[in-house]
Each structure stands twice: as structure tokens, then as C-alpha cells.
Amino acid sequence: MKKPFLKIRDLKYEYIRRDEENNVEGITTAVDGVSLDVEPGEFIAILGHNGSGKSTLAKHINAILFPAEGEVQVDGMNTKDSGKLLAIRQAAGMVFQNPDNQIIGQVVDEDVAFGPENMGIPTKEIAERVEESLKAVDMWDYRNASPNKLSGGQKQRVSIASVIAMHPKCIVLDEPTAMLDPRGRYEVIRAARALNEVENITIILITHYMEEVIHADRVFVMDKGKVCMSGTPREIFSRVEELEALRLTVPQVSALAWKLKKAGLKLPDGILSREELLKALKDKELTKKKKSGAAGEGRTQRAESEAVDPKNCRLIADHLVYVYNKGTPQEKRALDDLSFVLRPGEMVGLIGHTGSGKSTLVQHLNALLKPESGTIYFEGSDVFEKDYDRKALRGKVGLVFQYPEHQLFEETVFSEVTYGPKNMGMDRKAAELSAYAAIKRVGLPDECFDQSPFDLSGGQKRRVAIASVLAMKPEILVLDEPTAGLDPAGRSELLSMIRELKEKEGITILLVSHSMDDVAEMADRILVMDRGRLVYDDVPQEVFSHAKELEEMGLAAPEVCYVLRDLAAAGIPVDTTPITLDEAARSIREAYQ
């Protein structure tokens, strides 16, 4: 019988909160009696909502944290044995959510060499390990590149190569794709699977993207610090309602199959892929004669081509050009003759691969950056005119950054949200009333008012950042990746709140996202950027009809779009224009009525 690579028994870990005088304020049990084994060469996935204990568990595998009770053995070594720490961390490497926090070298091969150098590996062997590791993640051609010139997916693969160079037996990936575009996510998961299948490296993947775990050997689901479900992906994703009760979901194809089954179609449990769903729906018992008429006719509505009337626009971007490092060998045109409008009360999605220029663009909208040429008009006025009040503009065009912790700095939530209105010139009472209303609008409980924003969960920090902008009473709210790193229920709650801001208060929303599903559900119109240029500006159905072109740009269409097109190609008379889960389920049901 194989000896487990990872053996965890009755693991318990508590976070202790202390006040300024070091008195204990409270204790949170993050991991509570977890026991599990992982065999050498397994691909394991760990799922759970934010705060369920996943990352705390992962940090025990790499001996970043140590058990309060119970024990953790990695490759036969107890993590409480201080003399074994270096060997444990070499055996079980860790890759974190944000690659920028893990890359330290000025050149890719220097970064990958850092770990082996600190292990005292001979120079010749280090060079061999660097080459071997970069080739394993398909990054050898970038060995002389600067990491800050790479895309998010490429950076994350460099992070993985840096771990591989230390010859680990296991790699722990803690939400490695949370900040990546669709191509980046695919590249990282493909690299992880290849290391598992070809190199027999044990993989432990923590993720909120359910599609990433369908090829895992086993899945563990955590809740309140405990493992509450375990099994194969098919077994776990057959339990849709139980997962929903745990603030989780299933892959979109699995969710589609489950909806169809609930509607009366005879489908097997636990469908995981488009291929499996297509095979089940092509079954003779289900397939009907093709109806007359082409599938998908009459559903797509194109955006109206109309002359831009400044009176109907809150904001106009007019032929923006922005160049980084102008006149140097690193010169890059981040925005290239880019124009679009934002109208009152619109919800506009902005998508593009990592490095396409999205973040550069949004920093122009409230004049944090000034273009090389072109301009921004807000309510008919050029915001870059010499005498324009750009301080007032930043109250009207609010920007919530991708990492909310980067824009939080006050001691309490209430003082954080009050800061903006005061800075805009409101008196103390008006600023506090506005802050109170904003905190309530984003759904934060009363007990958060006096808490430090840094003690909150990721989802709560995002709500604080949004409240800080809402307190200034903006007319346009720009949200840069607001759901990144959130569990499925947290994403749904935050998106519902954003939708309410648009529908009930008429705020114009620009939603920057790498989640095609979120944009499909939310946006009235989608802007697609590629290498600084605006490629599409149209309604979601029309944009996602260009799936092949989107893939070439490092993007994708929602998974249900591919399902419907597969079915139509197989002769099943479905409407191929739906882009959301509910619409796709309705289209398939109608084809079998």
C-alpha cells in the first residue's frame, strides 16, 4: 500500500485577534478537526466559500502555519519538526493568487533560479533546472524577458516554474487564476495538469472556478473549517443543491444539465463537459425531428448605429492615445485611437485580455492619466482643459480598483467611507450621513462600522471600497474586476447589489471583468479591447457570436454559447443566440417540446 504524501489528522487552527494593548478580543477557528490523506501523484481540488478555511489549510501543507492541535505530515515529515521545515517547503511548493507578490527577479530566468540558489544547488545544475522548469510550463522562450512585461497568465506560469525548479513532489496552488483572463486561466490549469500527468507531481488546487476541477482525481469541500463533502468531481457536482447551500455552484455545463433534468429531460447525474451533454441530448429517446427554419433567427439585436449626441451622453472618450515609456526601447502604445460613449443609466461591460489596456483606459475616465492625444468629455466638458475642476470630476466618476486593499487606509470602515465626502468639501454631518447611507446600500452589517477594513473578508473589503465611492454620490461608477477572488455566492450578491445601483439609482456602471458569464448576465452593451484598440462595441449577443475571434484575443464566450452551437451543428433545432444559463436552458427545452 502506498504511503500518503500528505497525511493530516485532527488539524485545528485558530486566529486570535488582539487589541492595541495585546488583549485577546476574539478567537476564530479557521480549521476545525480536518483529517485527510493525499496519495503521491494525485490531483486534488479543495473548494469552499470565502472564509471556509481553504487557504489556512493550504498554508499548513507548506508549513507556513503550524497546527494548534493535531498534526500534518508532508512526505513523512511532521511540520512541527523545526529541523524539517526547509525539506518540507522543498517537497511542497506553494503558488499564491497574485503572481506579482511572488516574482522578485528582474529577468525571468533569474527569478526561477532564486529558489535553487538559496538551496545551495551548484551553478551548472541551477541552469539545468531553470531550463527544465521553464520548458515544463512552456515559458522557455521568455527566459530573458522582464516579468513586468508578461501577461498575468505568463507571470503565474513563471511562479509555477520557480517552484518546479526546487524539484517539489507537490505543488499547492492557492487560487492561482483568480486575477487572470480566460486564456491565462487555461494556460495555468493546462500547465498544472501536465505536471501532474507527465511529471507525476502531486497537485493540490484551491479555486472558485468550478470548471477547473473537473479533471481532478478527488474534490474536498470545506465549510466552517471542516471537510463536509468529498468525492470525485462527478459525485460532488451531482449534489447541486447541497453545494448551493454552501455558497458554491457547479460548472456551467453541469448547471445547464441539472436545469434540463429538473425540467423533465432524462439526463444522467453529474454531467461535467460539453461532450457529455451533447452525447446525452443526441440520444434517440430525446432527439426530435428538426423543425423548419434556421436555428437562432430573430434573437440577436444589434446596437443601434447612431450619431453621438453629447446631450445623451454622460461621458465621451474621443480618440484616446496613451503611450508608456515613450522614446525608449520599452515604448508601448497602451491606448490606440480609442473612442466610445457612456450614456445615463447604462451597464457597460469592458473585457479584454490581460495587457489589452483596460486599466489604463479606466484611469483616463476620471483624469488620473492624461492621454497623449484625444480627450475625455464629461457632461459636455473637456476634462483636460486647464481650468477644469478634476477634483470634482473624481467625485462624479468613481473608480474602484481591482485590489480593494490598495485604496483602503483608514482605521475603521466608517472613517474610511467618510473620508471621500469630507475631501470633496462636505461638512462633517453631511459626510457622515452620506457615508452611513453608502455603507447600508452595499449591505454591510452594523458591526462593521467600527471594524478595521483590513480585518474584513475580501468580499467585504470590496463593499467598503464601493461604499467609499458611493458616498461621494457619483454619476458613473467604474468597477475594475469587482468579483475577482470571491466565492460564487459572494459574486452573485455583489453583482445583484451593482445591478440595483443601476436600476434603482440610475448610476451608469462600467464593469471591467474577466468573467464572460458575469458580463453576459449584467451588461446592456460590451466593449472589447485588444492591444489598446476597441474591437467591438455592441450588445452582448452580437459580441459573443464572435467566439472564434474572441478566443484569438485571449477571451472566450460563455460556455453555454458553445453548447448551443454544438447542438445546432448536430442537427438539434436550438436557438443559438442565448448567452446566459437560463436562456440556454429555455432554448434547449423548447427544442424538445
Salt bridges, closest charged atoms under 4 A:
GLU14 OE2 - LYS12 NZ 3.88
ASP32 OD2 - LYS226 NZ 3.31
ASP37 OD1 - ARG9 NH1 2.85
GLU42 OE1 - ARG218 NH2 2.76
ASP75 OD2 - LYS169 NZ 2.75
ASP100 OD1 - LYS155 NZ 2.90
GLU125 OE2 - ARG129 NH2 2.99
GLU131 OE2 - LYS135 NZ 2.64
GLU132 OE2 - HIS167 NE2 2.85
GLU175 OE1 - HIS208 ND1 3.32
GLU187 OE1 - ARG157 NH2 3.04
GLU197 OE2 - ARG193 NH2 3.43
ASP223 OD1 - HIS49 NE2 2.72
GLU242 OE1 - ARG239 NH2 2.85
ASP269 OD1 - LYS261 NZ 2.30
GLU276 OE2 - ARG234 NH2 2.94
GLU285 OE2 - LYS266 NZ 3.23
GLU306 OE2 - ARG343 NH2 3.56
ASP318 OD1 - HIS319 NE2 3.71
ASP336 OD1 - ARG333 NH1 3.41
ASP336 OD2 - ARG533 NH1 3.18
ASP337 OD1 - HIS319 ND1 2.73
GLU346 OE2 - ARG343 NH1 3.78
GLU346 OE1 - ARG525 NH2 2.81
GLU372 OE2 - LYS326 NZ 2.38
GLU432 OE1 - ARG428 NH1 3.19
ASP446 OD1 - LYS440 NZ 2.72
GLU475 OE1 - ARG314 NE 3.66
GLU475 OE2 - LYS396 NZ 3.60
GLU481 OE2 - HIS514 ND1 3.11
ASP487 OD1 - ARG247 NH2 3.64
GLU493 OE2 - ARG247 NH1 2.94
GLU493 OE1 - ARG463 NH2 3.79
GLU500 OE1 - LYS504 NZ 3.97
GLU505 OE1 - ARG441 NH2 2.45
ASP524 OD2 - LYS502 NZ 3.07
ASP530 OD1 - HIS353 NE2 2.93
ASP530 OD2 - ARG531 NH2 3.37
ASP537 OD1 - ARG525 NH1 2.80
ASP538 OD2 - ARG302 NH2 3.33
GLU542 OE2 - ARG302 NH1 2.80
GLU542 OE2 - HIS546 NE2 3.14
GLU559 OE2 - ARG274 NH1 3.55
ASP566 OD2 - ARG274 NE 3.44
ASP575 OD2 - ARG299 NH1 2.59
ASP582 OD1 - LYS259 NZ 3.03
